[in-house]
Amino acid sequence: MDEPTINYQTPRAALAAGAREAVGAPLAVLAAGYVGYGALASGFDFPLHVIVASSLLIWALPGQLIMLEMHAVSAQLVLIILAVSLSASRFLPMTTVLMALMRNPRYSSWQMYASAQLIAMTCWVAAVNRCPQVPAEQRLPYFVGFALVCWLGSTAASVVGYFAAGAMSELVKLALVFMNPIYFLLILAGETRAASGRLALVAGAVAGPVAYALAPQWSVLAAGFVGGTAAYALHRWSRRA
């Protein structure tokens, strides 16, 4: 691993630096998506406290949108919980990668487990790119500072969306929600340096539309499995060749 090139001097300074760096495009895009979510949830007659609780406890727009859609068709509570939980399975490999970077004897296991609740795509990308550049004891505080601003800001934005729902059309609400995946795609494409990562992005972009055309209900799972497997196989083949 390369030597650290950024030193915030103290963990507290790293926490503050992470919070500062979250204010800007990361928070703005997340907040826009959560304004859309709050407005959509209001249209489904979700009470404000449920909207706030879902933003704090789930904090993943795909899972929260699944919750809305399944509630709209009167799905059983246990099925909603199962579906939302399965949608969060993508965080397992992300958490594994990030925890390996941030593990340090200075921090206890409960601190590491608690910080895992703050993982989201935007925060994960920021931390994975910044952690190798800073000393090991400053990585967890940096991530927590960055993620806390995004987490609390997103929750506040969902409240704004709830009260502003009447002033937005359905198209505007959906456009705000879908700003997030577009932003995720752009930051992943821009920050990915390894050839294997770029290959995975291309494979997913090809597999996604094909899977949706063949089986819309399974398209996300199928595209991830097929695209990821194809990217891995091609990368292994190219290295051997």
TORMARGU-273497 format. One line per field, with one value per residue (C-alpha): residue in three letters; x, y, z. Coordinates in nm, 3 decimals, padded with zeros to 5 digits, always signed. Layout:
mimar: c(ALA | ...) $
east: c(X | ...) $
north: c(Y | ...) $
up: c(Z | ...) $
end
This chain:
mimar: c(MET | ASP | GLU | PRO | THR | ILE | ASN | TYR | GLN | THR | PRO | ARG | ALA | ALA | LEU | ALA | ALA | GLY | ALA | ARG | GLU | ALA | VAL | GLY | ALA | PRO | LEU | ALA | VAL | LEU | ALA | ALA | GLY | TYR | VAL | GLY | TYR | GLY | ALA | LEU | ALA | SER | GLY | PHE | ASP | PHE | PRO | LEU | HIS | VAL | ILE | VAL | ALA | SER | SER | LEU | LEU | ILE | TRP | ALA | LEU | PRO | GLY | GLN | LEU | ILE | MET | LEU | GLU | MET | HIS | ALA | VAL | SER | ALA | GLN | LEU | VAL | LEU | ILE | ILE | LEU | ALA | VAL | SER | LEU | SER | ALA | SER | ARG | PHE | LEU | PRO | MET | THR | THR | VAL | LEU | MET | ALA | LEU | MET | ARG | ASN | PRO | ARG | TYR | SER | SER | TRP | GLN | MET | TYR | ALA | SER | ALA | GLN | LEU | ILE | ALA | MET | THR | CYS | TRP | VAL | ALA | ALA | VAL | ASN | ARG | CYS | PRO | GLN | VAL | PRO | ALA | GLU | GLN | ARG | LEU | PRO | TYR | PHE | VAL | GLY | PHE | ALA | LEU | VAL | CYS | TRP | LEU | GLY | SER | THR | ALA | ALA | SER | VAL | VAL | GLY | TYR | PHE | ALA | ALA | GLY | ALA | MET | SER | GLU | LEU | VAL | LYS | LEU | ALA | LEU | VAL | PHE | MET | ASN | PRO | ILE | TYR | PHE | LEU | LEU | ILE | LEU | ALA | GLY | GLU | THR | ARG | ALA | ALA | SER | GLY | ARG | LEU | ALA | LEU | VAL | ALA | GLY | ALA | VAL | ALA | GLY | PRO | VAL | ALA | TYR | ALA | LEU | ALA | PRO | GLN | TRP | SER | VAL | LEU | ALA | ALA | GLY | PHE | VAL | GLY | GLY | THR | ALA | ALA | TYR | ALA | LEU | HIS | ARG | TRP | SER | ARG | ARG | ALA) $
east: c(+00.000 | +00.127 | +00.245 | -00.017 | +00.001 | -00.258 | -00.229 | -00.508 | -00.287 | -00.557 | -00.864 | -01.085 | -00.941 | -01.003 | -01.367 | -01.407 | -01.237 | -01.473 | -01.774 | -01.644 | -01.581 | -01.932 | -02.082 | -02.107 | -02.189 | -02.218 | -02.469 | -02.651 | -02.719 | -02.820 | -03.047 | -03.213 | -03.290 | -03.435 | -03.649 | -03.797 | -03.837 | -04.014 | -04.249 | -04.326 | -04.383 | -04.623 | -04.823 | -04.847 | -04.995 | -04.692 | -04.687 | -04.390 | -04.247 | -04.231 | -04.053 | -03.797 | -03.752 | -03.698 | -03.438 | -03.252 | -03.277 | -03.268 | -03.085 | -03.079 | -03.314 | -03.361 | -03.473 | -03.697 | -03.860 | -03.919 | -04.090 | -04.315 | -04.410 | -04.483 | -04.688 | -04.889 | -04.990 | -05.071 | -04.790 | -04.750 | -04.509 | -04.280 | -04.247 | -04.165 | -03.894 | -03.751 | -03.745 | -03.583 | -03.325 | -03.239 | -03.198 | -02.933 | -02.724 | -02.507 | -02.363 | -02.194 | -01.897 | -01.879 | -01.860 | -01.596 | -01.371 | -01.417 | -01.372 | -01.044 | -00.918 | -01.037 | -00.956 | -00.721 | -00.640 | -00.741 | -01.108 | -01.320 | -01.543 | -01.863 | -01.731 | -01.666 | -02.010 | -02.181 | -02.002 | -02.125 | -02.477 | -02.345 | -02.232 | -02.392 | -02.258 | -02.153 | -01.979 | -01.821 | -01.665 | -01.532 | -01.383 | -01.229 | -01.056 | -00.941 | -00.850 | -00.528 | -00.409 | -00.437 | -00.285 | -00.475 | -00.599 | -00.761 | -00.959 | -01.259 | -01.310 | -01.289 | -01.553 | -01.781 | -01.761 | -01.838 | -02.118 | -02.287 | -02.333 | -02.480 | -02.702 | -02.851 | -02.874 | -03.062 | -03.306 | -03.371 | -03.422 | -03.689 | -03.880 | -03.849 | -03.982 | -04.277 | -04.392 | -04.307 | -04.487 | -04.784 | -04.560 | -04.400 | -04.530 | -04.481 | -04.218 | -04.015 | -04.035 | -03.906 | -03.635 | -03.504 | -03.497 | -03.310 | -03.042 | -02.875 | -02.806 | -02.684 | -02.448 | -02.328 | -02.251 | -02.056 | -01.845 | -01.774 | -01.670 | -01.459 | -01.287 | -01.230 | -00.865 | -00.823 | -00.898 | -01.106 | -01.333 | -01.388 | -01.458 | -01.719 | -01.892 | -01.906 | -02.031 | -02.304 | -02.409 | -02.448 | -02.613 | -02.863 | -03.081 | -03.067 | -03.176 | -03.456 | -03.585 | -03.588 | -03.706 | -03.790 | -03.865 | -03.522 | -03.324 | -03.117 | -03.015 | -02.955 | -02.759 | -02.538 | -02.470 | -02.420 | -02.236 | -02.012 | -01.931 | -01.855 | -01.630 | -01.442 | -01.396 | -01.276 | -01.034 | -00.890 | -00.862 | -00.685 | -00.432 | -00.351 | -00.326) $
north: c(+00.000 | +00.350 | +00.575 | +00.824 | +01.159 | +01.348 | +01.391 | +01.561 | +01.549 | +01.419 | +01.193 | +01.488 | +01.695 | +01.403 | +01.390 | +01.762 | +01.726 | +01.447 | +01.659 | +01.955 | +01.745 | +01.601 | +01.949 | +02.013 | +01.778 | +01.460 | +01.609 | +01.808 | +01.501 | +01.284 | +01.559 | +01.600 | +01.228 | +01.236 | +01.539 | +01.326 | +01.033 | +01.244 | +01.380 | +01.033 | +00.891 | +01.174 | +01.070 | +00.718 | +00.866 | +00.771 | +00.965 | +01.194 | +00.991 | +00.679 | +00.873 | +01.005 | +00.663 | +00.492 | +00.750 | +00.704 | +00.325 | +00.209 | +00.500 | +00.344 | +00.482 | +00.151 | -00.019 | +00.271 | +00.276 | -00.099 | -00.032 | +00.229 | +00.008 | -00.299 | -00.094 | +00.041 | -00.312 | -00.404 | -00.657 | -00.826 | -00.660 | -00.962 | -00.963 | -00.592 | -00.643 | -00.939 | -00.751 | -00.442 | -00.659 | -00.845 | -00.517 | -00.421 | -00.733 | -00.528 | -00.356 | -00.676 | -00.669 | -00.290 | -00.320 | -00.591 | -00.376 | -00.063 | -00.230 | -00.383 | -00.033 | +00.126 | -00.145 | -00.013 | -00.118 | +00.230 | +00.153 | -00.116 | -00.366 | -00.182 | +00.138 | -00.047 | -00.213 | +00.119 | +00.291 | +00.021 | +00.167 | +00.481 | +00.305 | +00.429 | +00.434 | +00.800 | +00.765 | +00.436 | +00.577 | +00.881 | +00.667 | +00.404 | +00.677 | +00.878 | +00.609 | +00.492 | +00.855 | +00.916 | +00.747 | +00.441 | +00.601 | +00.889 | +00.680 | +00.586 | +00.944 | +01.079 | +00.833 | +00.899 | +01.276 | +01.246 | +00.995 | +01.171 | +01.488 | +01.289 | +01.076 | +01.361 | +01.589 | +01.322 | +01.271 | +01.644 | +01.654 | +01.383 | +01.609 | +01.897 | +01.674 | +01.567 | +01.926 | +02.035 | +01.743 | +01.954 | +02.187 | +01.908 | +01.700 | +01.324 | +01.363 | +01.604 | +01.369 | +01.077 | +01.289 | +01.389 | +01.027 | +00.909 | +01.174 | +00.942 | +00.639 | +00.868 | +01.040 | +00.704 | +00.588 | +00.905 | +00.898 | +00.527 | +00.575 | +00.876 | +00.724 | +00.372 | +00.331 | -00.046 | -00.215 | -00.477 | -00.205 | -00.045 | -00.384 | -00.448 | -00.117 | -00.195 | -00.550 | -00.421 | -00.154 | -00.422 | -00.686 | -00.446 | -00.361 | -00.720 | -00.862 | -00.607 | -00.696 | -01.068 | -01.063 | -00.722 | -00.859 | -01.022 | -00.778 | -00.615 | -00.947 | -01.115 | -00.823 | -00.805 | -01.178 | -01.223 | -00.895 | -00.940 | -01.301 | -01.208 | -00.921 | -01.147 | -01.419 | -01.175 | -01.013 | -01.352 | -01.452 | -01.126 | -01.166 | -01.521 | -01.417) $
up: c(+00.000 | -00.081 | +00.198 | +00.326 | +00.146 | +00.358 | +00.733 | +00.927 | +01.239 | +01.476 | +01.449 | +01.548 | +01.264 | +01.026 | +01.144 | +01.070 | +00.731 | +00.631 | +00.730 | +00.527 | +00.218 | +00.229 | +00.199 | -00.173 | -00.460 | -00.246 | -00.005 | -00.275 | -00.491 | -00.196 | -00.065 | -00.405 | -00.414 | -00.065 | -00.144 | -00.420 | -00.183 | +00.078 | -00.187 | -00.325 | +00.024 | +00.097 | -00.209 | -00.067 | +00.253 | +00.461 | +00.789 | +00.844 | +01.132 | +00.913 | +00.640 | +00.889 | +01.051 | +00.715 | +00.616 | +00.943 | +00.968 | +00.605 | +00.444 | +00.099 | -00.164 | -00.350 | -00.030 | +00.066 | -00.278 | -00.251 | +00.081 | -00.082 | -00.376 | -00.165 | +00.078 | -00.217 | -00.317 | +00.047 | +00.083 | +00.420 | +00.661 | +00.678 | +00.298 | +00.294 | +00.557 | +00.364 | +00.033 | +00.183 | +00.361 | +00.041 | -00.145 | +00.113 | +00.046 | -00.189 | +00.116 | +00.237 | -00.004 | +00.027 | +00.406 | +00.385 | +00.166 | +00.376 | +00.714 | +00.596 | +00.515 | +00.841 | +01.094 | +01.360 | +01.720 | +01.833 | +01.762 | +01.926 | +01.750 | +01.849 | +01.691 | +01.368 | +01.373 | +01.446 | +01.159 | +00.920 | +00.952 | +00.782 | +00.465 | +00.145 | -00.208 | -00.199 | +00.137 | +00.038 | -00.279 | -00.090 | +00.187 | -00.042 | -00.240 | +00.062 | +00.317 | +00.151 | +00.150 | +00.525 | +00.834 | +00.955 | +01.280 | +01.087 | +00.839 | +01.052 | +01.182 | +00.826 | +00.707 | +01.005 | +00.955 | +00.584 | +00.632 | +00.925 | +00.722 | +00.430 | +00.656 | +00.858 | +00.555 | +00.360 | +00.647 | +00.665 | +00.288 | +00.311 | +00.551 | +00.304 | +00.026 | +00.242 | +00.288 | -00.068 | -00.235 | -00.341 | -00.541 | -00.749 | -01.035 | -01.040 | -01.312 | -01.097 | -00.798 | -01.004 | -01.165 | -00.823 | -00.707 | -01.016 | -00.981 | -00.730 | -00.952 | -01.231 | -00.988 | -00.854 | -01.208 | -01.284 | -00.967 | -01.006 | -01.370 | -01.279 | -00.976 | -01.105 | -01.194 | -01.224 | -01.554 | -01.371 | -01.229 | -01.566 | -01.719 | -01.449 | -01.525 | -01.897 | -01.836 | -01.605 | -01.856 | -02.124 | -01.904 | -01.743 | -02.046 | -02.173 | -01.838 | -01.811 | -02.157 | -02.073 | -01.710 | -01.563 | -01.214 | -01.188 | -01.399 | -01.122 | -00.966 | -01.302 | -01.446 | -01.138 | -01.136 | -01.511 | -01.566 | -01.262 | -01.350 | -01.709 | -01.602 | -01.359 | -01.620 | -01.886 | -01.641 | -01.543 | -01.910 | -02.006 | -01.724 | -01.829 | -02.193) $
end
